Amino acid sequence: MENNLSLISEKLIEKNNYIIVGHSIPDGDCIGSMIGLYLVLLKMNKKSIMLLEDPVPPIYHFLFGSNMILKPQDISKNDFENIIYLDCSDKNRVGESVADFLNDKRYIINIDHHATNELFGNINLVNPEASATAEIITNLIPLLNVDITKDIANALFTGIVMDTGSFQYSNTTSETLKIASYLIDSGVEQEKVRINLFESKSHKEVLLLRKSLQSLKVSSDGKIAWMQLSIDDIKELDVKDLHPEGIINHTRSIKGVEVGILFRETSPGIVKVGFRSKSAIDVAQIAKKFGGGGHEKAAGARLEGRLDDVKSKVLNSVKEVID
Amino acid sequence: MENNLSLISEKLIEKNNYIIVGHSIPDGDCIGSMIGLYLVLLKMNKKSIMLLEDPVPPIYHFLFGSNMILKPQDISKNDFENIIYLDCSDKNRVGESVADFLNDKRYIINIDHHATNELFGNINLVNPEASATAEIITNLIPLLNVDITKDIANALFTGIVMDTGSFQYSNTTSETLKIASYLIDSGVEQEKVRINLFESKSHKEVLLLRKSLQSLKVSSDGKIAWMQLSIDDIKELDVKDLHPEGIINHTRSIKGVEVGILFRETSPGIVKVGFRSKSAIDVAQIAKKFGGGGHEKAAGARLEGRLDDVKSKVLNSVKEVID
């Protein structure tokens, strides 16, 4: 680990131009790590761009640099020699259009914290002990002789906060908190970050939570809680493009519930199913049965069928696993 | 500060018996600090008891030592010579029955983080820079030559988490995060703490949130959001004894909202009003107008009158302050 940290820093100093990429459906750690490293490379006078398949979710628009993240179709000429993959366990995680765009011989730098990382880089910095890729980037910066500005600090702090559930998930180590402490000393604008991440929901998002809670059910043994949003609910609230961030967590918040589920009919006959585990159950395995995937405690799948049929199929499967 | 830290540690080592008290309607920092210090004194072979006017809220029952917190009526003989006030800005914060119980000459040790602390102790350790009283206690322990056990770490970590909104409020300093890091190294059981604090709500609490959200209103300028729970709602859900923890925060979570309010009719003609501010508005001042009080960003008051009358009176007053 330590070796690669200094090897990677030497490479970053040595080379001159970079495409920074992250995974499709980007989360806070992906966005925060990309922007953090991009701003550092900018201070090092390196030519670099950031590239994502999917749009930056609005809650991250407050981060300085978020509007400099490009899509493949934004770029006409592609003469960058080095690619930095961030927060991607394999090369395909960037999504199809970005993967096509990158599809030729380039020098690959791979920085990630997923234990499943396939070590696909010419050089790899993969630390599964790190709570977030942003934690690794923060450790890299002193070796690049760059001072952390408040904009860099905001981006990296956001990455860590989002991947640790505000330092509540078990991936939060004493090292994570030390790094967060260092970022605060480097100028994180805490109120700005908090308001943008947690206190800037649209009125419609709150109405969507209300609608979801109206459907809340708990199994007779108290171990499964689920909510549903039908396509009619979504049309009624006019929230087709809204990702129901955080709503599913209300299922897991109930005492005794081991698995929380949100069934969301995104179009007639298509149901997206989100899974959350509180502790012992591995929901990634459950999601996998239905062609999905994810992490042990947060996973998802996309099923075809009527909402009621999907519900009974999935609930039976979860019951089996719990029993 | 530093001086008092070592002075207090010397006193704690020198003296032999203690009553540890906290404020009425105790919160996580109050409970966590009391238990943390109690377990430390236990390891120092000091005779000590913990005393509170109000019951320990159920979410803190998981903390080892929480069932050793007594009420004044539990104690027949009172021959303790020293009182340690924790998290109390003045002596009356302990509540009437505890204040009566303590009402004679004793040596007073006052440990707190409120800037308004009246320094009423024979010796005072008041640090408004600390996010929580539990942060101060953590700093005190090394001077007492006691090793932090996992039970002590869980209690103090809980105090800090609850007073900083999971390290999101602006009172979270780089020092706070370093102290939290040290507690994790000392054995905090993170999953246990997270599940008990945030994922152990009763089904009824979630139904209460749902009922509250059904009444959500936002002012035409988008700066005030409010919800209400009538006495009929509370009776219907059979939640008279349930404190609607965290529900009010959903008002503040909406973009643009500066002040969030929850009106809760606790009995016919009595309305408890909770205020939350997102940033610039000092809601303690607003609550004060109605005979209440609190902090700049979280305050409350108890008003007499019909729910609708109280609502219009309070909303007008908040509007005036915002304009």
Contacts between the chains, C-beta under 8 A, distances in Angstrom:
chain1	res1	chain2	res2	distance
A	161	B	168	7.7
A	165	B	166	7.9
A	165	B	194	7.9
A	166	B	165	7.9
A	166	B	166	3.9
A	166	B	167	6.1
A	166	B	168	5.8
A	167	B	166	6.1
A	167	B	167	5.0
A	167	B	180	7.4
A	168	B	161	7.7
A	168	B	166	5.7
A	168	B	190	7.6
A	168	B	194	4.7
A	168	B	198	6.7
A	169	B	190	7.8
A	169	B	194	7.2
A	170	B	190	5.2
A	170	B	191	5.2
A	170	B	194	7.7
A	172	B	184	7.3
A	172	B	190	6.5
A	173	B	184	6.8
A	174	B	181	4.2
A	174	B	182	7.2
A	174	B	184	4.2
A	174	B	185	4.5
A	175	B	181	7.6
A	176	B	181	7.9
A	177	B	177	4.8
A	177	B	178	7.2
A	177	B	180	5.0
A	177	B	181	3.7
A	177	B	184	6.5
A	178	B	177	7.2
A	178	B	178	6.6
A	178	B	181	4.9
A	180	B	167	7.4
A	180	B	177	5.0
A	181	B	174	4.2
A	181	B	175	7.5
A	181	B	176	7.9
A	181	B	177	3.7
A	181	B	178	4.9
A	181	B	181	6.9
A	182	B	174	7.2
A	184	B	172	7.4
A	184	B	173	6.8
A	184	B	174	4.2
A	184	B	177	6.5
A	185	B	174	4.5
A	190	B	168	7.6
A	190	B	169	7.9
A	190	B	170	5.2
A	190	B	172	6.5
A	191	B	170	5.2
A	191	B	279	6.4
A	194	B	165	7.9
A	194	B	168	4.7
A	194	B	169	7.2
A	194	B	170	7.7
A	195	B	278	6.2
A	195	B	279	6.7
A	198	B	168	6.7
A	198	B	253	6.5
A	199	B	252	5.7
A	199	B	253	5.2
A	199	B	254	7.6
A	199	B	255	7.5
A	199	B	257	7.7
A	199	B	278	5.7
A	200	B	253	8.0
A	200	B	254	7.9
A	200	B	255	4.1
A	201	B	253	5.0
A	201	B	254	5.5
A	201	B	255	6.2
A	202	B	254	7.4
A	202	B	255	6.1
A	203	B	218	5.9
A	203	B	254	5.8
A	206	B	213	6.7
A	206	B	216	6.3
A	206	B	250	6.4
A	206	B	253	7.0
A	206	B	254	5.9
A	207	B	216	7.8
A	209	B	213	6.6
A	209	B	250	7.7
A	210	B	210	6.8
A	210	B	213	4.0
A	210	B	214	6.5
A	210	B	216	7.2
A	213	B	206	6.7
A	213	B	209	6.6
A	213	B	210	4.0
A	213	B	213	6.7
A	214	B	210	6.5
A	216	B	206	6.3
A	216	B	207	7.9
A	216	B	210	7.2
A	218	B	203	5.9
A	250	B	206	6.4
A	250	B	209	7.7
A	252	B	199	5.6
A	253	B	198	6.5
A	253	B	199	5.2
A	253	B	200	8.0
A	253	B	201	5.0
A	253	B	206	7.0
A	254	B	199	7.6
A	254	B	200	7.9
A	254	B	201	5.5
A	254	B	202	7.4
A	254	B	203	5.8
A	254	B	206	6.0
A	255	B	199	7.5
A	255	B	200	4.1
A	255	B	201	6.2
A	255	B	202	6.1
A	257	B	199	7.7
A	278	B	195	6.2
A	278	B	199	5.7
A	279	B	191	6.4
A	279	B	195	6.7
